[in-house]
Amino acid sequence: MAAAAVLRKNGTALRLRRGLVSVIGLLVFWEIGRRLHFPFLSAVPAPTEVIGSLDKIVGNSKFWNDWISSFSRVLSGFALAQLIGIPVGLLMAMSRTLRYLWFPPLEILRPIPPLAWVPTSIIFWPTTELSIIFVIFLGAFFTVVLNVLGGARAIDERLIRAARSFGSKPRDIFWRIVLPATLPSIITGMAVGMGVTWEVVVAAEMIAGKSGLGYFTWASYVGGNYPQIIIGMASIGIAGYVSSGAIRFLGKHATPWQQRI
Amino acid sequence: MTPVTATRALLEVKSLAKSFGLGPLHQQVLENCSFQLQPERLTVLIGPSGCGKSTVVNILAGYEAPDAGEVRLLGEPVSGPSADRLVVFQETALFPWMTTYQNVIYGPLVQRNKVRKDIEADAVALLEHVGLKDFKDKYPRQLSGGMQRRAELARAIINSPKLMILDEPFRGLDAMTRELMQEYFLKLYEGRKLSVFFVTSEIEEAIFLADQLLIMSNRPGQIIKTINVNLPRPRTADVLTSNEYLRYKDESLEVLHGEALKAFAGGSKAAADFLEAYADQKQN
């Protein structure tokens, strides 16, 4: 046990070190590329220039408000997608009638990129805020439904049989068997869905927003402030990384039986 | 004084028939299959592979309905799965998201007819009995194959089923673990007065465990021979070298040999292997 813990700790340290090395390596390459006028890279502000312009931004509460508005949009759209998508997926898995009824429209709507929904969404919803959240919701919704449906349909029949034999009521089958058995797929759906929501929020803000990291990045471009574009992009990257990290953490603790020893 | 009821069968199986598939794919799996199980006895069903043993299990458990015939448990017709008749399968069916302990208490928990404290005491005692006390908070995938099988036995036994059905429960375990499991299982059976229906394709295992041995024919499966095994209990591995044991083994092998000859004539490759092994054994 102790040996395993030490191994794991060393593993974590190693992972952190390697991750840091590759991120710093990337920054150094970029800096050199800018200074030596590599093709493409020569047009992009170097890390030192970006860092130099950071002080103007960090103290600016407007920049942090952009973080907050993007995050709150992502979280609302994402939460709605889970709240509606998980039950829809489970219902479709449990009832053949619902599956046959809902699957075709779902499969027709699914290939439509979330951004193609922006115009109708703006017409339909009373505020821009609501229409952006709706588009984010759509981005995650289909992924969530399909993952939950797939996971719940793949449950081992023997487990259900065993549960029935022991005298489970339908509610026991649902809460104690179907739901935990589907949990890993629910978490996969969350992780993939979270990635999609960040893609969608940024694009939606660029088209229709008056705030948010996507808007910030686009406004910096329009205003000709190139280092700020990079700050906007990096912020989006970091925000996405933090969000999927949170999902991974949550997933690990919600499904302890999937850990190896 | 109450009348003696010892002669009354626990479970009566009458003229079961079951077939699968249509047209050229039609397979008559069971035909006129009848037998009886006595209470607090261990009955072993043995037969060539593919003879329909698992179909019998599924019908007794209530997972499948027979085409004809009936199954009665204490006189009542059996319909659908119930905690009266619990099955332990050949592959583990432990719930992967529950610890060993949570798996064991699952049955009583959902039956909601006992207080939590009693259930917990029962479970702890049982886990101790099958040697899993130190593994009660582990998840199934953290257990070895033998431990999983023991956990599964405990999960079934805690419900005090009227009949426990085991479908080749020790298949896939290595020889050592398998022997150990047989001994564990005998201890449980002898200690708790269980009524057991045990399905296997291993003749040694069958005789070592059985009070009553049912030998099944090739498809369409029916019981062609019933042997009462009167080896002493509590039974230990010593019995395997006794003359009585060998006599039982010879007797059942002969019946199985006859079946294998028929199957071979019908084109079964598996039967050829059996015949070869049988010939070897006769020479030794």
Interface residues (C-beta under 8 A of the other chain):
Chain A: D156 R158 L159 R161 A162 A163 R164 S165 F166 G167 S168 K169 D172 R176 I177 P180 A181 L183 T255 P256 W257 I261
Chain B: A61 Y63 P81 S82 A83 R85 L86 V87 F89 E91 A93 F95 P96 W97 M98 Y106 G107 V110 Q111 Y139 P140 R141 Q142 N159
